[in-house]
Amino acid sequence: MNHHSKSPVYGVIAVPIEKIVPNDYNPNVMAPPELKLLYDSILVDGYTMPIVCYYDRDTDRYIIVDGFHRYRVMKDYPDIYEREGGMLPVSVIDKPLSSRMASTVRHNRARGSHDVDLMSNIIRDLHDIGRSDAWISKHLGMDKDEILRLKQITGLAALFREVQFGQAWRPAEPESEIALTDDVVEPDDTI
């Protein structure tokens, strides 16, 4: 097997938790009871799966792509931190940001739990860095309707550039817009 086709899981490394940082685009939310169950599982069975990270050479930090809650357990429970010597098992992927976001979403969708608002923010962020609906659909496993619904949640008109509007809809002409500033009443300072 050549080096490039080898899955990242075969190269799991032990990383000090201080070098690991959460990403800011994880739409997966875990309620406290589930976090406690995860703690109990890690307490009894240890870490059975690595967390997935991207290594940022500039900051010498490992950014979490998947496994935030396994990371949280070590952060929140000193007994786990002590037992593991402050080290987390990490599987490293080397991908650009949009691909890492897609990986995070795929991991979460495979488990069936993610937050709709955060999910819509991911769609917005991918759109902002130039990813098309077709790219999002292919890499996140979503159909066009789902992408459209998530775009509607963010309420950003720019997200609808790819949607073909019917000819019945016409934007207002600039000169027909009402100048709101004419009706502004300044508050009375003497009150």
C-alpha positions as CSV (number, residue, x, y, z in Angstrom):
1,M,0.0,0.0,0.0
2,N,1.5,3.3,-0.9
3,H,1.9,6.0,1.7
4,H,-0.8,8.3,0.2
5,S,-3.7,5.8,0.2
6,K,-3.1,4.8,3.8
7,S,-6.0,6.0,6.1
8,P,-5.1,8.5,8.7
9,V,-6.2,6.2,11.5
10,Y,-3.1,4.1,11.1
11,G,-0.9,7.0,12.1
12,V,-2.6,7.9,15.4
13,I,-0.3,10.0,17.6
14,A,-0.4,11.1,21.3
15,V,-0.7,14.8,21.5
16,P,-0.6,17.0,24.7
17,I,-4.2,18.4,25.1
18,E,-2.7,21.9,25.5
19,K,-1.7,21.8,21.8
20,I,-5.3,20.9,20.8
21,V,-7.9,23.6,20.0
22,P,-11.5,23.3,19.1
23,N,-12.6,24.6,15.7
24,D,-15.3,27.3,15.5
25,Y,-17.5,25.5,13.0
26,N,-18.7,22.3,14.7
27,P,-22.5,22.1,14.5
28,N,-22.6,19.0,16.7
29,V,-24.2,19.8,20.1
30,M,-24.1,17.4,23.0
31,A,-26.3,17.7,26.1
32,P,-24.8,17.4,29.6
33,P,-26.3,13.9,30.2
34,E,-24.7,12.6,26.9
35,L,-21.4,14.2,27.9
36,K,-21.6,12.4,31.3
37,L,-22.3,9.1,29.4
38,L,-19.2,9.7,27.3
39,Y,-17.2,10.4,30.4
40,D,-18.4,7.1,31.9
41,S,-17.5,5.3,28.7
42,I,-14.0,6.8,28.6
43,L,-13.6,6.1,32.4
44,V,-14.4,2.4,32.0
45,D,-13.1,1.7,28.4
46,G,-10.5,4.4,27.9
47,Y,-10.2,6.3,24.6
48,T,-11.2,3.7,21.9
49,M,-11.2,6.2,19.0
50,P,-8.8,9.0,18.2
51,I,-9.9,12.5,17.7
52,V,-9.4,13.8,14.2
53,C,-7.4,17.0,13.8
54,Y,-5.7,19.2,11.3
55,Y,-2.2,20.3,12.2
56,D,-1.5,24.0,11.9
57,R,2.2,24.4,11.4
58,D,2.1,28.2,11.9
59,T,0.8,27.9,15.4
60,D,2.0,24.4,16.3
61,R,-1.6,23.5,17.2
62,Y,-4.0,20.7,16.3
63,I,-7.4,21.9,15.3
64,I,-10.3,19.5,16.0
65,V,-12.2,18.3,13.0
66,D,-14.0,15.6,14.8
67,G,-14.0,14.5,18.5
68,F,-14.7,17.7,20.3
69,H,-16.6,15.9,23.1
70,R,-13.8,13.4,23.6
71,Y,-11.5,16.4,24.0
72,R,-14.0,18.1,26.4
73,V,-14.1,15.0,28.6
74,M,-10.3,15.3,29.2
75,K,-10.6,19.1,29.7
76,D,-13.5,18.8,32.1
77,Y,-12.5,15.7,34.1
78,P,-9.1,15.8,35.9
79,D,-9.2,12.1,36.6
80,I,-9.2,11.3,32.9
81,Y,-6.5,14.0,32.3
82,E,-4.3,12.4,35.0
83,R,-4.9,8.8,33.8
84,E,-4.0,9.7,30.2
85,G,-1.1,11.9,31.2
86,G,-2.8,14.8,29.5
87,M,-2.4,13.2,26.1
88,L,-5.1,12.6,23.5
89,P,-5.0,10.1,20.7
90,V,-5.0,12.1,17.4
91,S,-5.5,11.1,13.8
92,V,-4.2,13.9,11.6
93,I,-5.8,14.9,8.3
94,D,-4.1,17.5,6.0
95,K,-6.8,19.4,4.2
96,P,-7.7,23.0,3.4
97,L,-10.4,24.7,5.6
98,S,-13.4,24.0,3.3
99,S,-12.6,20.3,3.2
100,R,-12.1,20.2,7.0
101,M,-15.5,21.8,7.5
102,A,-17.0,19.2,5.1
103,S,-15.2,16.5,7.1
104,T,-16.7,17.8,10.4
105,V,-20.2,17.8,8.9
106,R,-19.8,14.4,7.4
107,H,-18.6,13.0,10.8
108,N,-21.6,14.6,12.5
109,R,-24.2,13.6,9.9
110,A,-22.9,10.0,10.2
111,R,-23.9,10.2,13.9
112,G,-27.1,12.0,13.1
113,S,-26.8,15.0,15.4
114,H,-26.1,18.5,14.5
115,D,-27.4,22.0,15.3
116,V,-29.4,23.6,12.5
117,D,-28.2,27.2,13.2
118,L,-24.5,26.2,13.3
119,M,-25.1,24.1,10.2
120,S,-26.6,27.1,8.4
121,N,-23.5,29.1,9.4
122,I,-21.3,26.5,7.9
123,I,-23.2,26.8,4.6
124,R,-22.8,30.5,4.8
125,D,-19.0,30.2,5.5
126,L,-18.5,27.7,2.7
127,H,-20.5,30.1,0.4
128,D,-18.3,33.0,1.5
129,I,-15.1,31.2,0.5
130,G,-16.6,30.5,-2.9
131,R,-18.0,27.0,-2.6
132,S,-21.0,26.4,-5.0
133,D,-24.2,24.7,-4.0
134,A,-23.0,21.8,-6.2
135,W,-19.8,21.5,-4.2
136,I,-21.7,21.7,-0.9
137,S,-24.2,19.1,-2.1
138,K,-21.4,16.7,-3.2
139,H,-19.2,17.1,-0.1
140,L,-21.8,17.5,2.6
141,G,-24.3,15.0,1.3
142,M,-27.2,17.4,1.0
143,D,-29.8,18.0,-1.6
144,K,-30.5,21.4,-3.1
145,D,-33.6,21.9,-1.0
146,E,-31.8,21.3,2.3
147,I,-29.0,23.8,1.2
148,L,-31.7,26.4,0.3
149,R,-33.4,25.9,3.7
150,L,-30.1,26.3,5.6
151,K,-29.3,29.4,3.5
152,Q,-32.8,30.9,4.4
153,I,-32.0,30.5,8.1
154,T,-29.0,32.8,7.8
155,G,-31.2,35.3,6.0
156,L,-28.4,36.5,3.8
157,A,-29.6,37.7,0.4
158,A,-26.2,37.0,-1.1
159,L,-26.7,33.3,-0.6
160,F,-29.5,33.3,-3.1
161,R,-27.3,34.4,-6.0
162,E,-27.4,30.9,-7.5
163,V,-31.2,30.7,-7.3
164,Q,-33.1,31.6,-10.5
165,F,-35.9,34.1,-9.7
166,G,-38.9,34.4,-12.0
167,Q,-39.2,37.4,-14.2
168,A,-42.3,38.6,-12.2
169,W,-40.0,39.9,-9.4
170,R,-38.5,43.3,-10.0
171,P,-36.2,45.2,-7.6
172,A,-37.3,48.7,-6.7
173,E,-35.8,51.5,-8.8
174,P,-33.4,53.6,-6.8
175,E,-35.4,56.9,-7.4
176,S,-38.7,55.3,-6.2
177,E,-37.2,54.4,-2.8
178,I,-38.5,56.5,0.0
179,A,-35.8,58.5,1.8
180,L,-36.3,57.6,5.4
181,T,-34.0,60.3,6.7
182,D,-36.6,63.0,5.9
183,D,-39.0,61.7,8.6
184,V,-36.4,61.3,11.3
185,V,-37.4,63.1,14.5
186,E,-34.5,64.2,16.6
187,P,-35.0,63.5,20.3
188,D,-35.4,66.6,22.5
189,D,-32.4,67.0,24.8
190,T,-34.3,69.2,27.2
191,I,-36.5,66.5,28.6
